[in-house]
């Protein structure tokens, strides 16, 4: 570890962040239950800069509630449709995700959804414009996310419909469980039947 840190000086690097770069990470931080690891990094000078959680969903217990069905009917009556993305959507949706949410990592994760056949991404549209998306099974893993809805259309339940539709697709594909990765949202995900475990992580950083 000291050799690695010393080598950074010659590369002009000023900061080290543990587990910071989605989707290329093993865990979204250091698990708060791994006290030995946290203390190890703290002794090296690392400090917490943020935190997040993973939710594990038992898909054998998951179902599509009537409440979500009613929301889906309501948004459909407003001219909003939810559909699976197709290969022809790839360039446009990746560009939209980057621009709409200002997150280049989300763009990469969205791109990986199109490596599956069929693409593992759901799109919300109105008037032939994207207003929301949800990625699942990216990189061949039973993970959900990222998900996003255009700020002008939030509060209608579009995100909830995208979430439940995506988890339904994962269940139909034969997955026993799904992992909702790297999030700080509470009530949005606790509405999901089948959540059995929550893992809490710290993102830690070191100035070098």
LINVEN-V114545 format. One record per backbone hydrogen bond with DSSP energy under -0.5 kcal/mol. NH is the residue of the N-H (numbers start at 1). CO is the residue of the C=O. If there is no record, write none. Layout:
nh=NH co=CO
nh=NH co=CO
//
This chain:
nh=5 co=1
nh=6 co=2
nh=7 co=3
nh=8 co=4
nh=8 co=5
nh=9 co=5
nh=9 co=6
nh=10 co=6
nh=11 co=7
nh=11 co=8
nh=12 co=9
nh=13 co=8
nh=16 co=206
nh=18 co=204
nh=20 co=17
nh=22 co=20
nh=24 co=21
nh=25 co=23
nh=29 co=27
nh=30 co=202
nh=31 co=29
nh=32 co=200
nh=34 co=31
nh=35 co=33
nh=38 co=34
nh=39 co=35
nh=40 co=36
nh=41 co=37
nh=42 co=38
nh=43 co=39
nh=44 co=40
nh=45 co=42
nh=46 co=41
nh=47 co=205
nh=49 co=203
nh=50 co=203
nh=52 co=201
nh=53 co=183
nh=54 co=199
nh=55 co=180
nh=56 co=197
nh=57 co=55
nh=57 co=178
nh=58 co=56
nh=58 co=194
nh=59 co=57
nh=59 co=176
nh=60 co=176
nh=61 co=58
nh=65 co=63
nh=69 co=65
nh=70 co=66
nh=71 co=67
nh=72 co=68
nh=73 co=69
nh=74 co=70
nh=75 co=71
nh=76 co=72
nh=77 co=73
nh=78 co=74
nh=78 co=75
nh=79 co=76
nh=80 co=75
nh=81 co=79
nh=81 co=125
nh=83 co=123
nh=85 co=121
nh=89 co=86
nh=90 co=87
nh=93 co=89
nh=94 co=90
nh=95 co=91
nh=96 co=92
nh=97 co=93
nh=98 co=94
nh=99 co=95
nh=100 co=96
nh=101 co=97
nh=102 co=98
nh=104 co=102
nh=107 co=103
nh=108 co=104
nh=109 co=105
nh=110 co=106
nh=111 co=107
nh=112 co=108
nh=113 co=109
nh=113 co=110
nh=114 co=110
nh=114 co=111
nh=115 co=112
nh=116 co=113
nh=120 co=113
nh=121 co=119
nh=122 co=134
nh=123 co=83
nh=124 co=132
nh=125 co=81
nh=126 co=129
nh=129 co=126
nh=131 co=124
nh=132 co=124
nh=133 co=148
nh=134 co=122
nh=135 co=146
nh=136 co=120
nh=137 co=143
nh=138 co=143
nh=140 co=137
nh=141 co=138
nh=143 co=141
nh=144 co=179
nh=145 co=135
nh=148 co=133
nh=150 co=131
nh=153 co=150
nh=154 co=151
nh=156 co=153
nh=161 co=157
nh=162 co=158
nh=163 co=159
nh=164 co=160
nh=165 co=161
nh=166 co=162
nh=167 co=163
nh=168 co=164
nh=169 co=165
nh=170 co=166
nh=171 co=167
nh=172 co=168
nh=173 co=169
nh=174 co=171
nh=175 co=170
nh=178 co=57
nh=179 co=142
nh=180 co=55
nh=180 co=178
nh=181 co=144
nh=181 co=179
nh=183 co=53
nh=189 co=186
nh=190 co=186
nh=191 co=187
nh=192 co=189
nh=195 co=192
nh=196 co=56
nh=197 co=56
nh=199 co=54
nh=201 co=52
nh=202 co=30
nh=203 co=50
nh=204 co=202
nh=205 co=47
nh=206 co=16
nh=208 co=14
//
